[in-house]
Amino acid sequence: MIKASVSFFCLLLGAVLQGAAMALFLFPHSVPSGGAAGLAILIHHWFRLNHGISLWLVNAFFFLFALRHFGYMWTFRTIFSVALASFTISTLSGQMRLPHGPLPFDLFAGSVIFGAGVGLLIRAGASSGGMVIPALLIAERKNWGPGKVLFGINLFIYLLTSFVIDYKIVLYAILCQFLSSRIIDFVFRWDWAGLLPAFRRRRR
């Protein structure tokens, strides 16, 4: 029961952190947060589809992919996390008109918070959707860090989107992925069980 409660809390916190990082730090500078956004830009460029429709098409494809390889529960958690992150983005962007800070600070803060959020989602048995799904499959089969695999996939997509958007934004996006991937691996591999004995000792 405690394990399930902690897992659900990590799911909620991870999705909110991901959405907050995108809405407050990355999106104000037009920095894409992942490869799914890059693919949506490419689909819009090639087929002239709306960006929102393109993004949902990318995620819908990977949800079907996840359903086959990771099962219903994992896919349901991922859909829930994507919906909560989207709600967080809409709420913060629409109701909290906060001025964004300098690009270096926002890029660093957004990358760290985004990576922590995605890392928590992975630990909770879910993902942030998009390119995290194939990255997890490759990482599982090759026994690699999921953050490094995600960085490699997104790097390739960012290079493609450099033909569509400003190359400077692509460089910022690559830096964002480099930083956030390190945080993802740190949160994913951190020994959470080691905190429990210390927590029990304090309560005594």
C-alpha positions in Angstrom: 0.0 0.0 0.0 2.8 2.4 0.9 4.7 1.5 -2.2 1.7 2.2 -4.4 1.1 5.5 -2.7 4.7 6.6 -3.2 4.5 5.5 -6.8 1.3 7.5 -7.4 2.9 10.6 -5.7 6.0 10.3 -7.9 3.7 10.1 -10.9 1.8 13.3 -9.9 4.9 15.2 -8.9 6.8 14.1 -12.1 4.1 15.2 -14.4 3.6 18.6 -12.7 7.4 19.2 -12.6 7.6 18.4 -16.3 4.8 20.7 -17.2 6.1 23.5 -15.0 9.6 23.3 -16.5 8.1 23.6 -20.1 5.7 26.4 -19.3 7.8 28.6 -17.1 11.3 28.1 -18.4 11.6 26.5 -21.8 8.5 27.5 -23.9 8.9 31.3 -23.2 12.2 31.0 -25.1 10.8 28.7 -27.8 13.1 25.9 -26.7 11.6 22.5 -27.6 11.6 20.1 -24.6 11.9 16.8 -26.6 12.0 15.0 -29.9 8.2 14.7 -30.1 7.9 18.4 -30.5 10.6 18.3 -33.2 8.7 15.5 -35.1 5.6 17.6 -34.8 7.4 20.5 -36.5 8.6 18.3 -39.3 5.1 16.8 -39.9 3.7 20.4 -40.0 6.4 21.4 -42.5 5.9 18.4 -44.8 2.1 17.9 -44.6 0.9 21.3 -43.4 -0.9 19.8 -40.5 -1.7 21.9 -37.4 1.1 21.7 -34.8 -1.3 20.5 -32.1 -2.7 17.7 -34.3 0.9 16.8 -35.4 2.0 16.5 -31.8 -1.0 14.3 -30.8 -0.4 12.1 -33.9 3.2 11.5 -32.8 2.1 10.6 -29.2 -0.8 8.4 -30.4 1.6 6.4 -32.5 4.0 5.9 -29.6 1.0 5.0 -27.2 0.1 2.2 -29.6 3.8 1.2 -29.6 3.9 1.3 -25.8 0.7 -0.7 -25.4 2.3 -3.6 -27.3 5.6 -3.6 -25.5 4.9 -2.3 -22.0 1.3 -3.3 -21.3 -1.9 -1.6 -20.5 -1.0 -0.3 -17.0 2.3 1.4 -18.1 0.5 2.9 -21.1 -2.4 4.2 -19.0 0.1 5.8 -16.5 1.9 7.5 -19.4 -1.4 8.8 -20.9 -2.3 10.1 -17.5 1.1 11.8 -17.0 0.9 13.4 -20.5 -2.6 14.7 -19.7 -1.5 16.1 -16.3 1.6 17.7 -17.8 -0.5 19.3 -20.6 -3.0 20.6 -18.0 -0.1 22.1 -16.0 1.2 23.8 -19.0 -2.2 25.2 -20.0 -2.8 26.4 -16.4 0.6 28.1 -15.9 0.7 29.6 -19.4 -2.9 30.9 -19.3 -3.3 32.2 -15.7 0.2 33.0 -14.5 1.7 35.7 -16.8 5.2 35.6 -15.3 8.1 37.4 -17.0 10.7 35.0 -18.1 14.3 35.4 -16.9 17.6 35.4 -18.7 18.0 32.5 -21.2 21.0 30.8 -19.5 19.2 30.7 -16.1 15.9 29.5 -17.6 17.6 26.9 -19.8 19.5 25.5 -16.8 16.5 25.6 -14.4 14.1 24.2 -17.0 16.5 21.4 -17.9 17.0 20.3 -14.3 13.4 20.5 -13.4 12.3 18.7 -16.6 14.9 16.0 -16.1 13.8 15.5 -12.5 10.1 15.2 -13.6 10.8 12.7 -16.3 13.1 10.7 -14.0 10.3 10.5 -11.4 7.8 9.4 -14.1 10.1 6.6 -15.1 10.6 5.5 -11.5 6.8 5.5 -11.1 6.4 3.1 -14.0 5.4 5.6 -16.7 7.0 8.1 -19.0 6.5 11.6 -20.4 5.4 10.1 -23.8 6.9 10.9 -27.1 10.5 9.7 -27.7 10.8 8.5 -24.1 8.9 5.3 -25.1 11.4 4.0 -27.8 14.3 5.2 -25.6 13.1 3.1 -22.7 12.7 0.0 -25.0 16.2 0.4 -26.3 17.6 1.1 -22.9 15.9 -2.0 -21.5 17.3 -4.3 -24.3 20.8 -2.8 -24.3 21.1 -2.1 -20.5 21.9 1.5 -21.2 20.9 4.6 -19.2 17.5 5.8 -20.6 18.7 9.5 -20.4 21.6 8.8 -22.8 19.4 6.9 -25.2 16.8 9.7 -25.2 19.5 12.3 -25.8 20.8 10.3 -28.8 17.3 10.0 -30.4 16.4 13.6 -29.8 19.8 14.8 -31.1 19.1 13.2 -34.4 15.6 14.8 -34.6 17.0 18.2 -33.6 19.5 18.0 -36.5 16.6 17.4 -38.9 14.5 20.2 -37.5 17.5 22.6 -37.9 16.4 22.8 -41.5 13.0 24.1 -40.4 13.6 26.4 -37.3 16.4 28.7 -36.2 19.6 26.8 -35.7 20.2 28.6 -32.4 17.0 27.2 -30.9 18.2 23.8 -32.0 21.5 24.3 -30.1 19.6 25.4 -27.0 17.4 22.3 -27.3 20.4 20.0 -27.6 21.9 21.6 -24.5 18.6 21.2 -22.7 18.5 17.5 -23.5 22.1 17.1 -22.5 21.5 18.5 -19.1 18.1 16.9 -18.5 19.3 13.5 -19.6 21.9 13.5 -16.8 19.2 14.4 -14.3 17.0 11.6 -15.7 19.7 9.0 -15.2 20.5 10.3 -11.7 16.9 10.1 -10.5 16.4 6.8 -12.3 19.4 5.1 -10.6 19.2 6.8 -7.2 18.9 4.3 -4.3 15.5 5.4 -2.9 15.4 2.4 -0.6 18.4 3.7 1.3 16.2 6.7 2.4 13.7 4.5 4.2 15.8 3.3 7.1 17.0 6.9 7.8 13.4 8.1 7.7 12.3 5.4 10.2 15.2 6.3 12.5 14.1 9.9 12.6 10.5 9.0 13.4 11.7 6.9 16.4 
